[in-house]
Amino acid sequence: MPNKRRAALAFQAVYYSVTGAWPLFSRRTFEAVTGPKSDWWLVQMVGLLAFTNGAAIGSSLRNPPPEIVRLSLLSAFSFAAIDIVYTASGRISPVYLADAAVELVIAAFVA
């Protein structure tokens, strides 16, 4: 496996684990950066799913099977798509475009 792919998967695993856990530990700081949220349970659920994906990707860094590579790419594209569509509609903060950029860079190196 190319080193760039492995490095991107490792970065994604850490990125998802940290950003996924963040709203579970500090609503105040999460909302200070991303804006107020009305459905906090949904923020926590998305955080847990991101954390879970990060853990799954991270657990197979030595020799990731094709399913993990697909999980990586589909997760990155899904987060980027939501970030772009809902930022463009004004529904979420433009700070999410930074996440979209990170997601697309991850996808480029994993692909």
PyMOL commands that set and color helices and strands:
alter all, ss='L'
color gray80, all
select helices_A, chain A and resi 3-25+27-34+40-58+66-88+96-110
alter helices_A, ss='H'
color red, helices_A
deselect
rebuild
show_as cartoon
